[in-house]
Structures are given as structure tokens and as C-alpha cells.
């Protein structure tokens, strides 16, 4: 019997012994990320910042939307299946104003489009990931959104986004 065990040890260098009936390839549920939905750029004014993207990169601002509960105006600059969002604060105490005050203008967040935001949030909660939003909320462009705490993502503010 010892010889069989020693042979198994040689054939299995990681010394992993599977119990009878145990699956070899246990897969955790992993959310379906479709693609990068958008990159949010915090700007002092959409008019001034937008000129670079329109005049020098040839992008078009297709819409500017006020998102009152987030205290921002958002300009949409689509690029294929993704877009750049220029985000200006409408209030001095808004989150984007505070971001600009502490870090300056620049990339504020990256948004990943998911198939099902409720399932994605439930999965992250089950894995112990800290979330800013426990439940989806209404975002710009009619999207359902939720943010992951930047302490979980090496300082990057990550947004999950579902569009109908």
C-alpha cells in the first residue's frame, strides 16, 4: 500500500489527493463582463474639456445629460461599443467636485458592462467584495449602475453597468 501511495505522490507533484466523487475542475460562478462600457473623465467644464476630444480627436458629443442625484452633467462621446464620458460637477459639494479638488481633472472611473447587474452584485457580495452601492441605481444614459469600493480595486473606481 505504501508503494501505491509513493507512486501516486510521484505522479501528482502537488500532492493533491482527490476524494472519491470530487470534481477535478470546480468552477466558481464568474460574472459575464461584456466589454468596457465607458471611461469617466472628471472635468471642470465640459465646454473646455470637450474641445480637445472634438477638435483634435474628431469625436462628437452626442448628448449632455444632467444627472441631478449625482450632482453632475455628463457628455457622451461614443466610440464603437464604448464611450468617453466627460463629467462636470453641478455643485461644489458633489463627488466629482471633491474628486477634482483632491486629485485634479482626469480619469475618475472605468465602467464594465455586465449582462446582469443584480447577479454581479450578489456574486461580489458573496465573495466578500466591498461595494459602494449594494443595489443598482439609475445612471446616465438610462443605465443601471453600481460602484465597487476603490480599496478593493487598487485605487481604481470601478463601475458595473447594465444597459437594456
N, C-alpha and C positions, 0 to 999 in steps of 0.2 A: 504494500500500500504506500509506503514511504517513497518508493521508486516512482510510482504513478504521480504523486504529488510533486516530486522534484522535476519530473518531465513536464508537467503542466506549468511549473514555475519557469522553466526554460522557454517554453512556447509562449508564455504570457509575461513578458519582461516587466510589465507594470504591476504584476501580482494582483490583477483584478480577478476575483473569483465571483462568478455569477451564480446566483441561487437558481434552482430549478424554476422555470417559468418566468424568470426575469427577462424583460425585453432588452435587446442589445442597444437599440437606438431610441432611447426615451427622448421624446421631443417636447419641450415646453411650448406652450402656446405663445406665438410671437405675432404681434400686430402687423397688419399689412400697411406698409407705407408705400403710397403710390409714386410720389415724387416730391421735390421741393416745390411748395405752393408759392411762396414768396419770400423775399428778404425785406424786412422792415428797416428803413433808414430814418433815424430821428434827425429832423432838420428844424432850424429856427423859422424859416419861411419856405413854403412850397414854391412860391414865385421865384425866389432867388435860386434855390437849390435845383428846381426843375429845369432851369435854363441849361445847365450842364448836360443833363440827360437828353433834352430835346435838341439843343443846338449842336452839341458835339458828338453825341452817340446816335442821334437820329430816332430816338424813342418818342413815343407820343403819349401824352397824358390823356387818357380816355375819359376819366371821370375824377371828380373830387367829391368825397363824401364826408359829411360831419357825423362822427360817432360820439354823441353827446355824453353817454355814460362813461366813456373812456377819456373824455375831455380832449379829443383830437379831431383834426381834419386829415383825411388820407387821400393822397393822389395815387392813382393806379397807372402803372406803365407796363403793359403786358409784353412778354417775350415768350413766344410759343405757348407752352402749357404752364408757364410760370410768370411771375411778375415782380417788379420792384415796387414797393410801396414807400412813398415819401410821407412821413408822419410829422405833422406840426402840432404842437400843443395849442389848445384854445384857452387854457387857464394857467396862471403862474404856478399853481399848486398841483398841476396834473402830473401823471407819471412820466410823460415824455419830457416835460419841462424839467423835472427833477433829474432825469437821465442826462439831459444836455448840460445842466448845471454841474453835475458831478463828473461826467466823462467827455463832454463836448459832443458835437454833432458826429453822427456815424452810424454804423450798423447797430441796431438796437435788438433785433431778434431774427431768427430764422424759423420759417414755418414749414412743417411737413404735412402734406395732405395724407389723411388716413381714410380707409374705407368706412370705418365705424368708430366715431369718437367716443361713444359711451363704452364700447368694448375695450378700446385702447386705454381709457382712464381706469376702468376696472382692473385690467391686466397690470398696469403700472402700480396701482394701489396694492394689489395682491403681492407684488414684488417688493413692496416697501419703499417705493419711489416717492419723494416729497413733491407734492403738486401745489401750485398756487391756486388753481381752480379745481375744486373737487367735482364739479359738474360743468358741462359745456355752457357757454354763454354766447350771445349774439355778437358777432364781429362785423367788420367792414365787408362790403360786397356780398352780404347775405350768408356768410359762412358761420358755422358753429365752431367755436374755438375754445381752447383751454391751454394754459401755460404750465410748463414743468418748472420747478424751482431751479434757478441757476446754480445753486450749490450742488445739485445732482449732475450737472452737465458741464463741469469745469468752467463755470462762469458765463456760459452762453445761455441767453434766454431762449428757450425752445417753445414754440407754439405748435400745438396739434390743431389741424384744421380739417373740417369736413364740409364739402360743398355738395349741394343737391344736384 
